[in-house]
Amino acid sequence: MSAVPPPTTAEALLADGTTVGIRPFAPDDRRAVLDLHAAGMSEESRRMRFFGVSRNAPAQAAARLCGAPRAGLLAFGAWAGEELIGEADCELLDDPPRTAELALAVADRWHHRGVATLLLEHLVHAARAAGVRFFEADTLSGNRAVHRVFADLGLPVERRYAQGEVRLRVPLDEGDERYRAAVDERGRRADVASLTALLRPASVAVVGASRREGSVGRSVLAKIRKGGFTGALWAVNPHAAEIDGRLAYPDVAALPAVPDLVVLAVPADAVPGVAEECGAAGVRALAVLTSGLGPQEARRLMRACRRHSMRLVGPNSLGLAQTDPAVRLDAEFGGAFPRPGTAGVAVQSGGVGIALLQRLAWLGIGVSSFVSLGDKYDVSGNDLLQWWESDGRTDLALLHLESFGSPRAFGRTARRVTRTVPVLTVDAGRSTAGRRGAASHTAAAATPTVTREALFRQAGITAVRSIDELVEAAALLHAQPLPAPRGAVAVVSNAGGIGILAADACAEAGLELPELPAGLATFLPPGASVRNPVDTTAAVGPVELALFLRELERVEAVDAILVCLVPTALGAVPDQDPARALLEGPARRAVPIAAVLLDQQVPVRHRTCADGGLLPAYSDSVAAARALAHARDRARRLAEPQPVPVDVPGCDRPTARSLVDGFLTAHPGGGWLDPLTTADLLDAYGLPLVTSVWARDEHAAVAAATELRRHGHDGRTALKAYWPDQVHKSALGAVRTGLATDDEVRCAYREFAERFGAELAGAVVQPMAAPGVELLAGVVQDQVFGPLVVLGMGGTAAEVLADRAARLAPLCERDLTTMVTELRSAPLLSGTGGAPPVDLAAVRSVLARLSRLAEDFPELVETDLNPVIARRNGAVCVDARVRLERRPSFDPYLRRLRRPAAAEGE
């Protein structure tokens, strides 16, 4: 175990929303550690910590934690500003092996705020990375606070009682999902607590409100007043004694009370100083509307926010709004007041925010809270999801995110939130160029678009391509029940041609059009057709159509109804307008219903029905079909069981760690593994690689081929030339197959030597694999999104076919199945044209083991198995390439506030 973890500070939230820094101790911290144990703790607390009241105990603790680095000691301190408020440490014991003795101490005035638990989480992370398998700790039986900390941690705890003391033993490698769920819940509560001052403030100050008409500060101040904010509101401007006839204050310190939220609309160079002033006064939240901050201003702004426990929206933000009647805060400078409602909206672009609020207003969908994230230095989409999950008002979440600070944490939160609240996002920033410089087939497949789609799919997020499509889907999800997961749609129209176009749109969206009972024709005029799509003819009146729809929604084969109406001469007579069948009937039926009204002037709107419910009406059938498909997809997601983690037995992590560390020690800049190390690494995780023999010259190649034939192979071998940094062998002419004799092997090796010259390092000799379906399986480590696992059709045509499925690790059981079924060529795996089906369990095993390998070793930046030959009785990899680079160990589930790129380099 290393002496100390990397000397970095991680900022995280306590249970009450306070920001603290977690970092390892340094020699200069000795005084702080002494003060914590001596002045910060009562005599009773020291007795519980040290099992006595020795005067020397604090000094001994300071010397142990801040002395010369010792192998086997891990120690972290929690800092609130410059004050050390708690420490957690563990030291490796000799017996039993891989067990560390644990100790905790928290300053008395910081008890019951989650300090000890947060420290333990960071210590667990560091200890696991160092190979520790168990924590042990001695506690007094009366130390209820410590026992509560361990009981709530989320890891199993074994207890042994003896003479008033309790020996605690905590296995660190058990109950992983339970532990992560406990960490998630603590993180959610802390996040919500920290956002309360931002989204439910009792008082607000606008700094930079001026007397100049049209200025941002004045506009926001006016909107807050006109919106009816229920709390105290103050204007701050050092150059004006009053604004709009009301008193203004020269600075935040001069205000009659400390505001919960301060909105900043000041020049960029003034932002850090005002932020520091706000923090020193006790402000808990900032919304920075200013844009154009440079790196130095960004760093100073973030330092002020972290040091003073302020949550930050922006900079470059449009502002925020909270429509809760108890708050009624509209602190943004868009052109309209957000309508109160139940949709949570978060955007990065202010322009997108204005457009989205306008469209929602036209649609009649109100907003619970709106946040323009701007440059997103702090508060992110992940924070807002957790707020909406907990606010008791939001039933629909709409996101426009151009970047992700911690996509793995976002995905885990979204996976939980989408079980109860539909989450829709515009998939912004899609790249068509992909990764032109990608070295392997897997890397070429892992474009930003593929990676983001994998994140959204696994998290259950409804991802759309435009603001218009977002609003279309929101209109249906907000107003109608979900269809059954099958998604079978009955299309009804009063004009045959329009019905056919709508049916085509449904089919192209992946929706089924079931056959309908012939008896339904009795409810329609003569000449009508009840084949799906249904043609009611232009003669249908509102009464007939209403009766027909009532019968249609009872048909078991129908999961949703799409009604397309065109204006006719009959419809011009009010009593004969077929649209009355929709508007005078119930909005919510046994199945969801949507309308396409070709005379409608706006793309989508809600029509109010007689029962007060809302009917989504579209001007185009393509938009309606897309919305129904999104609703179907959400229904399917909710019908699935909760994700089950994949069990991957037989992984030899210590051997793999030794191989990875050994290579990176010899090659600090990273690179591609040689064939033998690649085979050993894959073997450690049970990945099936065909027998491979390394040959440095033609004589060794011939001997290897002879030996392979002697061990019962069919007599034919393959020879593959190798040199460092080689990737695509086939494209370079570095592969010879079907070699049946020693002479053929010898000739092939000589061809390689002549063609590649001094570059040739040797060759790999393999038996020819039995035929099967050739697949590509691989992993690419994205530094932001984490490992992406790719499955597709393989061989030399891998990139030409471009038939692939991708998921972000860790994979769950469902991912292993759907990755196979999503391939266009999936029928080849199930057996077509008399061919036997392949061993799908073996294919799933390859994916699961790749996922685990990539999770365990972020240094594996590319892993490319191509081809993997899947057969009736197993799967075997014929060729593999692995590239390593030094990467820091990263736990996406460790609680910490993200560090924006703009504020790096402190």
Buried (B, 14 or more C-beta within 10 A) or exposed (E): BBBBBEEEBBBBBBBBBBBBBBBBBBEEBBEBBBBBBBEBBEEEBBBBBBBEEEEEBBBEBBBBBBEEEEEBBBBBBBBBEEBBBBBBBBBBBEEEEBBBBBBBBBBEEBBEBBBBBBBBBBBBBBBBBBBBBBBBBBBBEEBEBBBEBBEEBBBBBEEEEEEEEBEBBBBBEEBBEEBBBBBBEBBBBBBBBBBBBBBBBBBBBBBBBBBEEEBBBBBBBBBBBEBEBBBBBBBBBEEBEEBEEEEBBEBBEEBEEBBBBBBBBBEBEBBBBBBBBBBEBBBBBBBBBBEEBEEEBBBBBBBBBBBBBBBBBBBBBBBBBBBBEEBBBBBBBBEEBBBBBBBBBBBBBBEBBBBBBBBBBBBBBBBBBBBBBBBBBBBBBBBBBBBBBBBEBBBBBBBBBEBBBBBBBBBBBBBBBBEEBBBBBBBBEEEEEBBEEBBBBBBBBBBBBBBBBBBBBBBBBBBBEEBBBBBBBBBBBBBBBBBBBBBBBBBBBBBBEBBBBBBBBBBEBEBBBBEBEEEBBEBBBEEBBBEBBBBBBBBBBBBBBBBBBBEBBEBEBBBBBBBBBBBBEBBEEEEBBBBBBBBEBBBBBBBBBBBBBBEBEEBBBBBEBEEEBBBBBBBBBBBBBBBBBBBBBBBBBBEEEEBEEBEBEEBBBEBBBBBBEEBBEEBEEBBBBBBEBBBBBBBBBBBBBBBBBBBEEBEBBBBBBBEBBEEEBEBBBBBBBBBEEBBBBEEEEBBBBEBBBBEBBBBBBEBBBEEBEEEBBBBBBBBBBEEBBBBBBBBBBBEEBBBBBBBBBBBBEBBEBEBBBBBBBBBBBBBBEBBBEBBEEBEBBEEEEEBEBBBBEBBBBBBBBBBBBBBBBBBBBBBBBBBBBBBEEBBBBBBBBBBBBEBEBEBBBBBBBBBBEBBEEE
